[in-house]
């Protein structure tokens, strides 16, 4: 196995690119001079389907079985924004089969943070007691796209689980440091705790642990799913709320994360996302956020008075019971679905509304009421696209029902 100090050297030489960007010198190339005696297996002698700018030496581990974990960097991705991926050669080929890699023009205009071509609808400001946050600069309508980022650093979950902490830190650090200068700086400036006491490798891995979003490709091999922790610098500036006013989703073809408004957002209001499943009790939310992110949530939902907290927790309990019934064939009815929609609204779970409308469309169609079924199907589409895009499973299903409820599988099932 390649000694750890060589990959640490790789990370250090990649960092040296900060002073050598203009000369076109890269850390990967510098590192290769130090590895002439290492077996070729660690240079990634694999059948790659993409011309990566740099590829690193690879690590193996008994926990990874036959996989090797390497760093792959493409400085030309997304019109020179760049991307680094910590993964196996096999997974790298899955990623580069996406259209964003096959068609360089496909991502043009997606990123607006480093080079802006259209006016922003938000500003990033220092907020009392929160650090940086994102505020709306004008009225943002429900369903409006707010921001989008292509991936910066992607770390295969298998690499984090299969490698030692030191090896994983070294690879993530090298991945971040190998990005173009402006992009690299945006990643490394993201908020972490106790940065003053950490090494550069520890800072990079902490940035990943605290700021990364989880993305997975549902169309990949079910037995070996593709799942990554992924950094999007601009999106990471949006703070948490248990009842957020935005929703996000990842599109594998553009390799980008999109943030949409799920409710009208007035100028001056802070934009928020949720880091957790919000359909749990207040106590469970507070514990999860404290354990995983290290902060005590002070959002509007978590700072309700005790009577309101109890009422909210009761609604959450009822939501779970209703969903359980509506997901079970033959146990639901239109009244249950209508109640679920009402509870989602009462709880300000705007990103879940499309699910309620989907259940309502199915239940009305089951009892032979096509007009209410179509109404709710259209509402499910309207509310679902900002949450998961036009290819979201429920959106596709509701589009079919709205077009012809009589031919839909649910038609008159309760008769």
N, C-alpha and C positions, 0 to 999 in steps of 0.2 A: 504493500500500500504506500502511496506517496506520502512522505513525511508532512506533518501539519505545518512545519515552519516554511515549507515551500509555497503552500497556498497562502500563508500569511504574507510571504514575500510578494506573491501575486497581487494580494490586496494592496500592499504598500506601493508596488510599482504602478498599479492602476491609479492610485492616488496621485502619483507623480505626474500624471497627465494634466493635472491642474496647471502646472507650470509649462507644459509642452504642447497644449492643444494646438497652438498656431503652427507648430512645426510638424504636426501630424504624427507624433510619437505616441504609441499606446503601451499601456502596462502589460498587456498580454504578450506583445512582441518582446519587450524587455525581459519578461519572465522566462521566455523560451530559452534564452541563453543560459539560464541557471538549471535547466532541466535536461540537458543533453544525455545524461546517463539514465534517465528514467524510462521504464518500459513504455512502448508506444500506446498501450491500452489507455494510458492516462491522458493522452493528447486527443482523445475523442476520435479514434480511427473508425468512424461510423458512416453509414449511408445517410447523410443529411440531405434534406430536400430543399435547403435554403442556403444562400450565400451569406452567412453571418459575418459581420465585420470582425469580431473576435470570438474565439472559443477558448475556454480555460482548460487546464488539467482537470481531471475528474477524481472524485472520491468514491470509494465503495465501502460497504459495511455489511456484515452478516444480516442485519435487519432489512437491508435493501434487496436481498436475494441476488438476482442477476443484474440488477440495475446499477448504473453508474450515475452520479450526480455531477453536473458540470454547470458552468456559467456561460450563457450565450448572449452576446450583445450585438444589436443591429443599430448603428448610429444613423442610418438613413431612414429608419422607420418613421412614418407619419411626418414626411417632409423635413427630416432632419431632427425631429424631437428626440428620437432614440427610444430603445426599450432594452432591458436586461431581464433574462429569465434564468432562474436556478431550477434545473430539472434534468431529466434523463434525455439522451438523444432521441429515444422513441417519443417521449412527450413533446420534445421540441418540434418534431415532425408533425405532430397533431396540431400544434399551435400555428406553424407556418403554412398549414394547408388552408387557413382562413383567408378570406378575400383581402383583408387589410395588408397581408404580406404579398399576395399574388397581384394586387392592383394598387400601386402606390398612390394613385389619385383618389382612391376610395375614402381615405381618411382626411382629405383636404377640407379645411374649415371646421373640423371637429374640435380641435383644441383652440381655446381662446385665452389661455392664461399667460403664456410666455410671449406670444405675439398676437395681439388682438386686432381683428379686422371688423368687428361689429361692436356696438356699445354694450357694456355690461348692464345687467339689471340689478346689480348688487355691488357692495363694497366690503372689503375686509378691514375691520377696525378692532382696536383694543377695547375690550369690554370689561367693566369693573367686576372683579372676582372670577373672570372666566378666561382671561388671556384674549387671544384673537377670536373673533367671530365674524359671521357673514350677515350683513343687513341688506334688506331690499331697498333700492333707491327709487323705486316707483311701484305702483300697483302691479303685482304679478298675478295673472289670472290662473285659476285652476286649469291644469292641463298644459300649462306653458313650460317649454324647456328652459331651464335656468342655466345649467352648465353641463359640460361634458369633458372628460379627459380620456385619452388613450392610456393604457397601462404604462407605468414607469418601471417598477421592479415587480416581477412575479416570482414567488417562491413556492415551488411544488410542496404540498403538504407532506408528501412522502420524504422529501429531503429533511424537513424539520423533525419528522418522527424517526427517521432512519439514521441520521448522523448525530455525532456528539454535538453538544452545545457549542464548543469552540470551533468545530469545523463549519457548522451552520452559520455562525457569526461571521467567520472569515469569508464565506461564499456570498452572503448577503452584502457585506461591506464591499467586496470586490465588484459585485453587480451594480451597486449604487455609485461607486466611485468611477466606474467606467462610462457613465452616461455623459453626454455633452455638458459643458460647464454650467450653463444656465439651468438646465434640467436637473443636474446633480445637486446644485445649490438649493433648488426648490424642495427636493426630497430631504436633504440633510437638515434643513431648517424647520422641519415639522416638530411639533411639540412632543417632548418626552419628559419623564421625571428624573431628577438627579443627574442631569447631563454632565455637570462639572466633575463628577467622580468617575466617569466612564471613558474607556478607550474608544477610538473611532469605530472599531469593529462592534463593540458593545452598543454604541450609539446607533449604528445602522440597524442592528438586529432589534433594538428597542423601538426604533421608528417603525419597523415592520410589525412588531408585536402590538403596538398601541394604535397605529394608524391604518393598518391594512384592512381591506375588505376581503371577504371570502367570495371567490367566484368558482363556479364549476360548470362543466359542459355536459348537459344532460343527454346529448346525442352521442357521447363517446361510449366506449365499452363499459357495460354495466358492471362487469366483474372487476374492472380496473378503472374506476372513474377518474377523470381529470379534474383535480381540485387544487386551487392556488390561493395563497394569501397575496394580495395585490395592493400596491400603493398607487394612489391617485393624489398628487400633492394638493391641488386646489380643492378637491372635494373633501379632503381631510380637515380643512379649515371650518367645515360646518359642524357645529356642536350638537350634542345629543339632547333630545327631549323624548319623553315616553309617549307623547302624543304629537308627533312631528307634523310639520306643514309641507314637507316634501317626501318624495319616495325616489328610489334609485334602482336601476337594473343594469346588468352588464350584457353587452351585445358582442358575441364572439366574432362576428364577421368584421366589425370595425375595431374590435379589441378595445372598446371604449365603455366607460361607465357613464350613464346619463342620469341627471337629476331633474325631476319634474315637480311642479307645484301640485299638491293634491287638494288644496283649498286656496281660495283667494288670499293673497298675502299683501297687506297694506304697506306703503313706504315706511321705512324705519323699523319694521318688525324683523327680528332675528330669524334667519332661516335655520331649520333644524332637521336632523335625520334621527332615526332610532338605531341604537347599536344592538338592541336586543329584541326579543319577541315581547311586544307590549301587552299581549293578552294573557297576563299573569297578575297576581296580586301585587299590591304596592310593596309588601315585605319582600317578595321574591325578586322584584325589579331592583330594589335597593341593594340586596345581597349580591346579585349578579353583577351589577355595575361596580360595586366596591371590590369584589374579588377579581374581576377581569380587567377593569380599567382604572381602579384605584381612586375613585372619587365618589363623594356622596351626592346623589342626584338632588338638584334643587329646582327641577322643572315645575311648571304649574301643576301638573298632575300629582307629583310626589309631595307637594307642599300644601295640599288641601287640608282643611280641618278634619278632625277625627270622624264626625258624622258623615262627611262627604266621602272620606276614604272607605268607610264601611259600605256605603251605598255603591261606590265604584267597584269594590271587590265583589259585591253581590251581583252586579251586572256582568262582570267578567265571568263569574261562575255560571251564570245563566247562558252567556254566549257560548261557552264551551259545551254545555249540555245540548243546546240547540244545534250546534255544528255536528256534534256526535250523532244526533237523530237524523239530521238532513243528509248526512253522508251515508246513512244506512238505507239500502233500498226498501221503499215502502213504508218507512217510519215517519217521514216528514209530510207536511202539508203547506199550503200557501200561507196560512196564518203564522206558522212558525217562521217562515222565511221573512214575512213582513215584520215580525217582532225582532228578528235578528238585525234587519236593516235599521230599525229604530234604535236598538241598543248600540250598534256601531256608531250611529250619529250622536247618541247621548254621551258615549265615551270618547268622541272625537277621534275615532279610529278611521280617519278618512282613507287611508291606504288599504283598508279591508273592505270598504263598501262594495267594491266590484264583486266580491265573493257572495255578499248578501243578495245582490241583484241576480247573480248567476243562479243561486239556489231558488230564488223567487221565480225566475223564468222557467226553470225545470219543473217546479211544483205546479205552477199554473198550467204548463203544457201537459203535465201528467193528468190533470183533472179536466182537460179538454177546453181550456180558456186561452185560445191562441192570441188574442189581442193583448191581454195583460202579460202573456208570455213574451210577446215581441217587445212590448214596452220595457220590460225589465231586462231583456236581452240587450236592447240598445243602451240602456243605462249601464249595464255591466261592461259593454265595450267602451263607452265613454270614460268610465272610471278606471277601467283596467289598463288601457294603453299607457297612461302615465306611470303606472306601477310596474308593468312588465313588458311594455312594447306591444306592437301589433301581432307578434307571434306568441304571446302568452297563451298557454293552453286554454284558459277560460275564454279569452277573447276570440280565439279561433272557433271554439265550440259555440259561443253565443252568436257569432257571425252566421254560422250554419243555421241555428235555430231562428234567428231573425229573418233570414231569407225565405225559409219555408218551414214553419213550425209543424205542419201536417206530415212532413217527410222526416222530421227529426225523430231519433230513436225514442225520445221521451213522450211522444204524442199519445195521449189518452191511456197511458199505462195504468192509471188508477181505475179505469172503467170496469 
